[in-house]
Amino acid sequence: MEKSVCEEDVYNTIYREQFEKVRNFVYYKCGDLDEAEDIAQESFIRLWRNCAEVLFNKVAGFVFTVANRLFLDQTRSKKVALKFEKAQLPQQDRQDPYFELRTDEFRTQIEEAIADLPEGQREVFLLNRIDKYTYKEIAEMLGVSQTAVEKRMTKALIKLRDRIQEFKEHKI
Amino acid sequence: MSDKYEHNERLAKWLNNDLDQEDTDALRDDRSLDELRFVINDIDSWSLPKPDVEKKLQQLKESVGQKETKVIQFTPKIWLRYAAAIALIVTGYFAGKDLLMNPNIIVETALGEQLSHELPDGSIVTLGPSSRLEYKRKNWMENRTSSLVGEGFFDVQSGPGFSVTTSKGTISVLGTEFDIEIEGERLEVNCYEGRVLVDMASQDEILQAQQGLILQGSSVDRSQFTAMAPHWIGEKSSFEDTYLSAVVFELKKYYKLDLQLPKKYQTTSFTGSFVHDNLEEALKSIFTPLEISYTLKEGGKVEFE
């Protein structure tokens, strides 16, 4: 017997597991945490209202789709700025082969490079790296093929690689 | 040049250690990939601030009006402590029929009248002229829903779900929503503080502070503004770069007038204000700066040359 989303315990569990992920997903698109929380919340309200129609194993697809639609309904500025919390850098050590990549300046550049990625590549990259979703899961969430996800991921990685090389060349 | 990476989505697979032999060979000895791996490892440790999931879940429960749990019963106090007022203005111009049954509280204003009214939870609504607000006093704290015809400025106390129903849609402090389908002509919503959700037949919009929208027919235009309160609050109405036709529309709410604005002036832009208690002054302050000649005759008849 399939679990019903309308049961409060089931719904609460889904909420606790998924809220942050949906919030992050919207944040990668819009770069505004407050707005991302509002949209995530609204998506879960829709889930509650439609709990009888949404199958338990289709819940993620439902909330992500609703969140994406709510996001699209908003008018917004084109430029997205993303900020992440990062661990402190270790002490500088010139023996370190990645010495020049272990600087705040470089990290900021990478953060900008990610924010500058086209939306499709940015969300795939961050869902995979920050939220640890597999390509297959992302494909299901976004309603595209796994190959499409891998293509976007590859493009994002090429851009990052190029940015690293650029950074190194300017430093030398 | 990037082809060796893009072929077969190699880089995506490389990241997953999921390459077959041919692809492994193609990427062998590429030192730039070591650096990329290093950077990715760093990115993997990045994070975002954790949302307060339990609090958000409680808010959600309150806003969907679910049966209360023990925890939720304690929250009104907490809510008050974090009280941040949310203000919005709704303008619906249309000939509306009474939608609700009595026994309800009805607050009405006449032509040229303005009225502030305190709702049971301390929220304050200021009604513009020729407007009407209706709500149920009973269970107000559980169900803060009212319906508006005309113009109103809402200064809302924090708490679960607050919404205003108009003929063109429902406006709520975020966290609530309603479905509504009523006919009418125009809906204007401006948010001065906080966030509100406007749920219209065709679409939903979320407004943040200093954002507004106008729904006319099926088209929705969004706007930005800097005012702290609507133009009609107080003893005069102020306008910034507004069509003269809209200014005259507003003027007619305060004075009994027989005034037909000639077509050529309809889209003239007006910046300024008019007072609510002196017709001659009001007309002068609108038309003189625009160099439009007019004569005011008996019975509020205004003629243009």
Interface residues (C-beta under 8 A of the other chain):
Chain A: E8 N12 Y15 R16 F19 E20 R23 N24 Y27 L33 E35 E37 D38 I39 A40 Q41 E42 F44 I45 R46 W48 R49 L70 D73 Q74 T75 F84 E85 K86 A87 Y98 L101 R107 I110 I114 R129 I130 Y135 T147 V149 E150 K151 M153 T154 K155 L157 I158 L160 R161 I164 Q165 K168
Chain B: S2 Y5 E6 E9 R10 L11 A12 K13 L15 N16 S32 L33 E35 L36 F38 V39 I40 D42 I43 D44 S45 W46 S47 L48 P49 K50 P51 V53 E54 K56 L57 Q59 L60 S63 V64 Q66 L174 G175 T176 E177 R195 L197 Q203 D204 E205 I206 Q208 R222
